[in-house]
Amino acid sequence: MCSLQVAKLSTVLYAVIMAVVVVGIAFDVVSDFGTDISPNKDVNATTTLNPASEQK
């Protein structure tokens, strides 16, 4: 093979690998947004161990 053909082949392989990486990252981002949604509908709900109004 001539060096130009090797360069073209390596460029195509690199582009395919990078496309797979981008698709994988996009899949991870979408799946993270899907699983981290809180089932609690009250977005202002907090858990406080010692509320300020009950401290002495």
PDB file of N, CA, C and O in Angstrom, chain B, residues numbered from 101:
ATOM      1  N   MET B 101       0.841  -1.199   0.000  1.00  0.00           N
ATOM      2  CA  MET B 101       0.000   0.000   0.000  1.00  0.00           C
ATOM      3  C   MET B 101       0.874   1.246   0.000  1.00  0.00           C
ATOM      4  O   MET B 101       1.935   1.298   0.622  1.00  0.00           O
ATOM      5  N   CYS B 102       0.408   2.197  -0.687  1.00  0.00           N
ATOM      6  CA  CYS B 102       1.142   3.459  -0.685  1.00  0.00           C
ATOM      7  C   CYS B 102       0.794   4.233   0.585  1.00  0.00           C
ATOM      8  O   CYS B 102      -0.249   4.003   1.196  1.00  0.00           O
ATOM      9  N   SER B 103       1.658   5.131   0.964  1.00  0.00           N
ATOM     10  CA  SER B 103       1.472   5.850   2.225  1.00  0.00           C
ATOM     11  C   SER B 103       0.201   6.694   2.228  1.00  0.00           C
ATOM     12  O   SER B 103      -0.379   6.921   3.289  1.00  0.00           O
ATOM     13  N   LEU B 104      -0.235   7.156   1.083  1.00  0.00           N
ATOM     14  CA  LEU B 104      -1.464   7.938   1.014  1.00  0.00           C
ATOM     15  C   LEU B 104      -2.678   7.065   1.341  1.00  0.00           C
ATOM     16  O   LEU B 104      -3.604   7.519   2.013  1.00  0.00           O
ATOM     17  N   GLN B 105      -2.677   5.836   0.877  1.00  0.00           N
ATOM     18  CA  GLN B 105      -3.781   4.920   1.185  1.00  0.00           C
ATOM     19  C   GLN B 105      -3.784   4.555   2.666  1.00  0.00           C
ATOM     20  O   GLN B 105      -4.849   4.437   3.273  1.00  0.00           O
ATOM     21  N   VAL B 106      -2.608   4.377   3.246  1.00  0.00           N
ATOM     22  CA  VAL B 106      -2.512   4.094   4.681  1.00  0.00           C
ATOM     23  C   VAL B 106      -3.037   5.282   5.479  1.00  0.00           C
ATOM     24  O   VAL B 106      -3.739   5.096   6.473  1.00  0.00           O
ATOM     25  N   ALA B 107      -2.712   6.481   5.062  1.00  0.00           N
ATOM     26  CA  ALA B 107      -3.195   7.678   5.749  1.00  0.00           C
ATOM     27  C   ALA B 107      -4.710   7.793   5.650  1.00  0.00           C
ATOM     28  O   ALA B 107      -5.371   8.139   6.629  1.00  0.00           O
ATOM     29  N   LYS B 108      -5.262   7.505   4.478  1.00  0.00           N
ATOM     30  CA  LYS B 108      -6.720   7.547   4.313  1.00  0.00           C
ATOM     31  C   LYS B 108      -7.395   6.505   5.192  1.00  0.00           C
ATOM     32  O   LYS B 108      -8.410   6.790   5.828  1.00  0.00           O
ATOM     33  N   LEU B 109      -6.833   5.290   5.230  1.00  0.00           N
ATOM     34  CA  LEU B 109      -7.415   4.224   6.041  1.00  0.00           C
ATOM     35  C   LEU B 109      -7.364   4.573   7.525  1.00  0.00           C
ATOM     36  O   LEU B 109      -8.339   4.365   8.247  1.00  0.00           O
ATOM     37  N   SER B 110      -6.238   5.098   7.978  1.00  0.00           N
ATOM     38  CA  SER B 110      -6.131   5.459   9.392  1.00  0.00           C
ATOM     39  C   SER B 110      -7.072   6.610   9.740  1.00  0.00           C
ATOM     40  O   SER B 110      -7.608   6.650  10.848  1.00  0.00           O
ATOM     41  N   THR B 111      -7.280   7.533   8.824  1.00  0.00           N
ATOM     42  CA  THR B 111      -8.215   8.635   9.052  1.00  0.00           C
ATOM     43  C   THR B 111      -9.642   8.123   9.167  1.00  0.00           C
ATOM     44  O   THR B 111     -10.394   8.567  10.034  1.00  0.00           O
ATOM     45  N   VAL B 112     -10.015   7.196   8.305  1.00  0.00           N
ATOM     46  CA  VAL B 112     -11.359   6.620   8.358  1.00  0.00           C
ATOM     47  C   VAL B 112     -11.552   5.842   9.654  1.00  0.00           C
ATOM     48  O   VAL B 112     -12.598   5.959  10.292  1.00  0.00           O
ATOM     49  N   LEU B 113     -10.560   5.053  10.051  1.00  0.00           N
ATOM     50  CA  LEU B 113     -10.669   4.296  11.305  1.00  0.00           C
ATOM     51  C   LEU B 113     -10.790   5.238  12.504  1.00  0.00           C
ATOM     52  O   LEU B 113     -11.590   4.992  13.406  1.00  0.00           O
ATOM     53  N   TYR B 114     -10.011   6.296  12.517  1.00  0.00           N
ATOM     54  CA  TYR B 114     -10.079   7.275  13.601  1.00  0.00           C
ATOM     55  C   TYR B 114     -11.455   7.940  13.644  1.00  0.00           C
ATOM     56  O   TYR B 114     -12.022   8.127  14.720  1.00  0.00           O
ATOM     57  N   ALA B 115     -11.987   8.296  12.484  1.00  0.00           N
ATOM     58  CA  ALA B 115     -13.301   8.940  12.430  1.00  0.00           C
ATOM     59  C   ALA B 115     -14.390   8.002  12.930  1.00  0.00           C
ATOM     60  O   ALA B 115     -15.305   8.436  13.631  1.00  0.00           O
ATOM     61  N   VAL B 116     -14.304   6.728  12.580  1.00  0.00           N
ATOM     62  CA  VAL B 116     -15.300   5.757  13.044  1.00  0.00           C
ATOM     63  C   VAL B 116     -15.211   5.593  14.559  1.00  0.00           C
ATOM     64  O   VAL B 116     -16.235   5.559  15.241  1.00  0.00           O
ATOM     65  N   ILE B 117     -14.003   5.493  15.079  1.00  0.00           N
ATOM     66  CA  ILE B 117     -13.837   5.347  16.532  1.00  0.00           C
ATOM     67  C   ILE B 117     -14.370   6.577  17.260  1.00  0.00           C
ATOM     68  O   ILE B 117     -15.051   6.438  18.276  1.00  0.00           O
ATOM     69  N   MET B 118     -14.079   7.762  16.768  1.00  0.00           N
ATOM     70  CA  MET B 118     -14.569   8.983  17.410  1.00  0.00           C
ATOM     71  C   MET B 118     -16.094   9.087  17.325  1.00  0.00           C
ATOM     72  O   MET B 118     -16.728   9.591  18.252  1.00  0.00           O
ATOM     73  N   ALA B 119     -16.683   8.624  16.238  1.00  0.00           N
ATOM     74  CA  ALA B 119     -18.144   8.629  16.122  1.00  0.00           C
ATOM     75  C   ALA B 119     -18.756   7.698  17.159  1.00  0.00           C
ATOM     76  O   ALA B 119     -19.775   8.024  17.767  1.00  0.00           O
ATOM     77  N   VAL B 120     -18.134   6.538  17.362  1.00  0.00           N
ATOM     78  CA  VAL B 120     -18.625   5.600  18.379  1.00  0.00           C
ATOM     79  C   VAL B 120     -18.498   6.212  19.769  1.00  0.00           C
ATOM     80  O   VAL B 120     -19.385   6.035  20.603  1.00  0.00           O
ATOM     81  N   VAL B 121     -17.419   6.922  20.027  1.00  0.00           N
ATOM     82  CA  VAL B 121     -17.227   7.577  21.326  1.00  0.00           C
ATOM     83  C   VAL B 121     -18.302   8.639  21.557  1.00  0.00           C
ATOM     84  O   VAL B 121     -18.864   8.714  22.649  1.00  0.00           O
ATOM     85  N   VAL B 122     -18.592   9.451  20.560  1.00  0.00           N
ATOM     86  CA  VAL B 122     -19.613  10.499  20.691  1.00  0.00           C
ATOM     87  C   VAL B 122     -20.981   9.882  20.951  1.00  0.00           C
ATOM     88  O   VAL B 122     -21.730  10.372  21.796  1.00  0.00           O
ATOM     89  N   VAL B 123     -21.314   8.815  20.236  1.00  0.00           N
ATOM     90  CA  VAL B 123     -22.598   8.143  20.453  1.00  0.00           C
ATOM     91  C   VAL B 123     -22.651   7.558  21.860  1.00  0.00           C
ATOM     92  O   VAL B 123     -23.688   7.635  22.519  1.00  0.00           O
ATOM     93  N   GLY B 124     -21.562   6.981  22.328  1.00  0.00           N
ATOM     94  CA  GLY B 124     -21.522   6.426  23.683  1.00  0.00           C
ATOM     95  C   GLY B 124     -21.698   7.486  24.748  1.00  0.00           C
ATOM     96  O   GLY B 124     -22.418   7.272  25.724  1.00  0.00           O
ATOM     97  N   ILE B 125     -21.052   8.627  24.576  1.00  0.00           N
ATOM     98  CA  ILE B 125     -21.199   9.722  25.541  1.00  0.00           C
ATOM     99  C   ILE B 125     -22.630  10.246  25.532  1.00  0.00           C
ATOM    100  O   ILE B 125     -23.203  10.503  26.591  1.00  0.00           O
ATOM    101  N   ALA B 126     -23.207  10.406  24.356  1.00  0.00           N
ATOM    102  CA  ALA B 126     -24.595  10.874  24.265  1.00  0.00           C
ATOM    103  C   ALA B 126     -25.539   9.886  24.943  1.00  0.00           C
ATOM    104  O   ALA B 126     -26.473  10.293  25.633  1.00  0.00           O
ATOM    105  N   PHE B 127     -25.302   8.603  24.753  1.00  0.00           N
ATOM    106  CA  PHE B 127     -26.140   7.584  25.399  1.00  0.00           C
ATOM    107  C   PHE B 127     -26.022   7.674  26.917  1.00  0.00           C
ATOM    108  O   PHE B 127     -27.031   7.582  27.616  1.00  0.00           O
ATOM    109  N   ASP B 128     -24.804   7.852  27.439  1.00  0.00           N
ATOM    110  CA  ASP B 128     -24.612   7.978  28.882  1.00  0.00           C
ATOM    111  C   ASP B 128     -25.312   9.215  29.436  1.00  0.00           C
ATOM    112  O   ASP B 128     -25.921   9.155  30.504  1.00  0.00           O
ATOM    113  N   VAL B 129     -25.231  10.326  28.727  1.00  0.00           N
ATOM    114  CA  VAL B 129     -25.879  11.558  29.189  1.00  0.00           C
ATOM    115  C   VAL B 129     -27.387  11.371  29.237  1.00  0.00           C
ATOM    116  O   VAL B 129     -28.028  11.756  30.215  1.00  0.00           O
ATOM    117  N   VAL B 130     -27.958  10.787  28.198  1.00  0.00           N
ATOM    118  CA  VAL B 130     -29.405  10.569  28.158  1.00  0.00           C
ATOM    119  C   VAL B 130     -29.826   9.610  29.259  1.00  0.00           C
ATOM    120  O   VAL B 130     -30.842   9.840  29.916  1.00  0.00           O
ATOM    121  N   SER B 131     -29.075   8.550  29.476  1.00  0.00           N
ATOM    122  CA  SER B 131     -29.454   7.590  30.512  1.00  0.00           C
ATOM    123  C   SER B 131     -29.287   8.191  31.904  1.00  0.00           C
ATOM    124  O   SER B 131     -30.057   7.860  32.806  1.00  0.00           O
ATOM    125  N   ASP B 132     -28.295   9.072  32.104  1.00  0.00           N
ATOM    126  CA  ASP B 132     -28.134   9.734  33.397  1.00  0.00           C
ATOM    127  C   ASP B 132     -29.304  10.663  33.693  1.00  0.00           C
ATOM    128  O   ASP B 132     -29.787  10.696  34.825  1.00  0.00           O
ATOM    129  N   PHE B 133     -29.764  11.409  32.711  1.00  0.00           N
ATOM    130  CA  PHE B 133     -30.913  12.280  32.926  1.00  0.00           C
ATOM    131  C   PHE B 133     -32.171  11.472  33.198  1.00  0.00           C
ATOM    132  O   PHE B 133     -33.039  11.930  33.940  1.00  0.00           O
ATOM    133  N   GLY B 134     -32.292  10.303  32.628  1.00  0.00           N
ATOM    134  CA  GLY B 134     -33.478   9.478  32.817  1.00  0.00           C
ATOM    135  C   GLY B 134     -33.548   8.831  34.178  1.00  0.00           C
ATOM    136  O   GLY B 134     -34.645   8.611  34.690  1.00  0.00           O
ATOM    137  N   THR B 135     -32.399   8.513  34.791  1.00  0.00           N
ATOM    138  CA  THR B 135     -32.413   7.785  36.059  1.00  0.00           C
ATOM    139  C   THR B 135     -32.327   8.685  37.278  1.00  0.00           C
ATOM    140  O   THR B 135     -32.676   8.246  38.373  1.00  0.00           O
ATOM    141  N   ASP B 136     -31.878   9.926  37.135  1.00  0.00           N
ATOM    142  CA  ASP B 136     -31.676  10.783  38.297  1.00  0.00           C
ATOM    143  C   ASP B 136     -32.861  11.680  38.614  1.00  0.00           C
ATOM    144  O   ASP B 136     -32.756  12.553  39.476  1.00  0.00           O
ATOM    145  N   ILE B 137     -33.972  11.488  37.947  1.00  0.00           N
ATOM    146  CA  ILE B 137     -35.147  12.296  38.236  1.00  0.00           C
ATOM    147  C   ILE B 137     -35.760  11.806  39.548  1.00  0.00           C
ATOM    148  O   ILE B 137     -36.051  10.620  39.703  1.00  0.00           O
ATOM    149  N   SER B 138     -35.949  12.715  40.470  1.00  0.00           N
ATOM    150  CA  SER B 138     -36.467  12.364  41.785  1.00  0.00           C
ATOM    151  C   SER B 138     -37.956  12.035  41.702  1.00  0.00           C
ATOM    152  O   SER B 138     -38.712  12.740  41.034  1.00  0.00           O
ATOM    153  N   PRO B 139     -38.379  10.967  42.379  1.00  0.00           N
ATOM    154  CA  PRO B 139     -39.807  10.648  42.393  1.00  0.00           C
ATOM    155  C   PRO B 139     -40.615  11.631  43.235  1.00  0.00           C
ATOM    156  O   PRO B 139     -41.843  11.659  43.152  1.00  0.00           O
ATOM    157  N   ASN B 140     -39.934  12.431  44.040  1.00  0.00           N
ATOM    158  CA  ASN B 140     -40.598  13.406  44.890  1.00  0.00           C
ATOM    159  C   ASN B 140     -41.032  14.591  44.029  1.00  0.00           C
ATOM    160  O   ASN B 140     -40.201  15.226  43.380  1.00  0.00           O
ATOM    161  N   LYS B 141     -42.321  14.885  44.023  1.00  0.00           N
ATOM    162  CA  LYS B 141     -42.844  15.967  43.191  1.00  0.00           C
ATOM    163  C   LYS B 141     -42.541  17.345  43.773  1.00  0.00           C
ATOM    164  O   LYS B 141     -42.517  18.332  43.037  1.00  0.00           O
ATOM    165  N   ASP B 142     -42.311  17.427  45.077  1.00  0.00           N
ATOM    166  CA  ASP B 142     -42.025  18.704  45.725  1.00  0.00           C
ATOM    167  C   ASP B 142     -40.541  19.026  45.559  1.00  0.00           C
ATOM    168  O   ASP B 142     -39.699  18.459  46.255  1.00  0.00           O
ATOM    169  N   VAL B 143     -40.226  19.927  44.647  1.00  0.00           N
ATOM    170  CA  VAL B 143     -38.824  20.233  44.368  1.00  0.00           C
ATOM    171  C   VAL B 143     -38.170  21.035  45.484  1.00  0.00           C
ATOM    172  O   VAL B 143     -36.944  21.137  45.527  1.00  0.00           O
ATOM    173  N   ASN B 144     -38.961  21.606  46.387  1.00  0.00           N
ATOM    174  CA  ASN B 144     -38.407  22.380  47.491  1.00  0.00           C
ATOM    175  C   ASN B 144     -38.299  21.564  48.773  1.00  0.00           C
ATOM    176  O   ASN B 144     -37.962  22.110  49.824  1.00  0.00           O
ATOM    177  N   ALA B 145     -38.577  20.275  48.705  1.00  0.00           N
ATOM    178  CA  ALA B 145     -38.525  19.428  49.891  1.00  0.00           C
ATOM    179  C   ALA B 145     -37.075  19.224  50.320  1.00  0.00           C
ATOM    180  O   ALA B 145     -36.208  18.948  49.492  1.00  0.00           O
ATOM    181  N   THR B 146     -36.821  19.362  51.620  1.00  0.00           N
ATOM    182  CA  THR B 146     -35.485  19.114  52.162  1.00  0.00           C
ATOM    183  C   THR B 146     -35.603  18.231  53.381  1.00  0.00           C
ATOM    184  O   THR B 146     -36.672  18.116  53.981  1.00  0.00           O
ATOM    185  N   THR B 147     -34.515  17.619  53.735  1.00  0.00           N
ATOM    186  CA  THR B 147     -34.462  16.821  54.955  1.00  0.00           C
ATOM    187  C   THR B 147     -33.516  17.528  55.909  1.00  0.00           C
ATOM    188  O   THR B 147     -32.331  17.685  55.614  1.00  0.00           O
ATOM    189  N   THR B 148     -34.033  17.951  57.043  1.00  0.00           N
ATOM    190  CA  THR B 148     -33.230  18.655  58.030  1.00  0.00           C
ATOM    191  C   THR B 148     -33.236  17.848  59.312  1.00  0.00           C
ATOM    192  O   THR B 148     -34.301  17.526  59.840  1.00  0.00           O
ATOM    193  N   LEU B 149     -32.049  17.517  59.822  1.00  0.00           N
ATOM    194  CA  LEU B 149     -31.974  16.728  61.044  1.00  0.00           C
ATOM    195  C   LEU B 149     -32.402  17.533  62.259  1.00  0.00           C
ATOM    196  O   LEU B 149     -33.146  17.030  63.101  1.00  0.00           O
ATOM    197  N   ASN B 150     -31.947  18.762  62.362  1.00  0.00           N
ATOM    198  CA  ASN B 150     -32.303  19.626  63.484  1.00  0.00           C
ATOM    199  C   ASN B 150     -32.790  20.961  62.935  1.00  0.00           C
ATOM    200  O   ASN B 150     -31.985  21.866  62.717  1.00  0.00           O
ATOM    201  N   PRO B 151     -34.075  21.095  62.712  1.00  0.00           N
ATOM    202  CA  PRO B 151     -34.585  22.367  62.187  1.00  0.00           C
ATOM    203  C   PRO B 151     -34.273  23.520  63.136  1.00  0.00           C
ATOM    204  O   PRO B 151     -34.239  23.324  64.351  1.00  0.00           O
ATOM    205  N   ALA B 152     -34.052  24.686  62.614  1.00  0.00           N
ATOM    206  CA  ALA B 152     -33.666  25.848  63.419  1.00  0.00           C
ATOM    207  C   ALA B 152     -34.752  26.234  64.417  1.00  0.00           C
ATOM    208  O   ALA B 152     -34.438  26.739  65.495  1.00  0.00           O
ATOM    209  N   SER B 153     -36.016  26.007  64.084  1.00  0.00           N
ATOM    210  CA  SER B 153     -37.103  26.397  64.983  1.00  0.00           C
ATOM    211  C   SER B 153     -37.194  25.487  66.200  1.00  0.00           C
ATOM    212  O   SER B 153     -37.803  25.868  67.199  1.00  0.00           O
ATOM    213  N   GLU B 154     -36.607  24.297  66.146  1.00  0.00           N
ATOM    214  CA  GLU B 154     -36.692  23.362  67.268  1.00  0.00           C
ATOM    215  C   GLU B 154     -35.435  23.361  68.125  1.00  0.00           C
ATOM    216  O   GLU B 154     -35.407  22.684  69.152  1.00  0.00           O
ATOM    217  N   GLN B 155     -34.398  24.091  67.741  1.00  0.00           N
ATOM    218  CA  GLN B 155     -33.171  24.112  68.530  1.00  0.00           C
ATOM    219  C   GLN B 155     -33.355  24.986  69.755  1.00  0.00           C
ATOM    220  O   GLN B 155     -34.079  25.980  69.713  1.00  0.00           O
ATOM    221  N   LYS B 156     -32.692  24.612  70.859  1.00  0.00           N
ATOM    222  CA  LYS B 156     -32.806  25.372  72.110  1.00  0.00           C
ATOM    223  C   LYS B 156     -31.632  26.285  72.315  1.00  0.00           C
ATOM    224  O   LYS B 156     -31.570  26.996  73.318  1.00  0.00           O
TER     225      LYS B 156
END
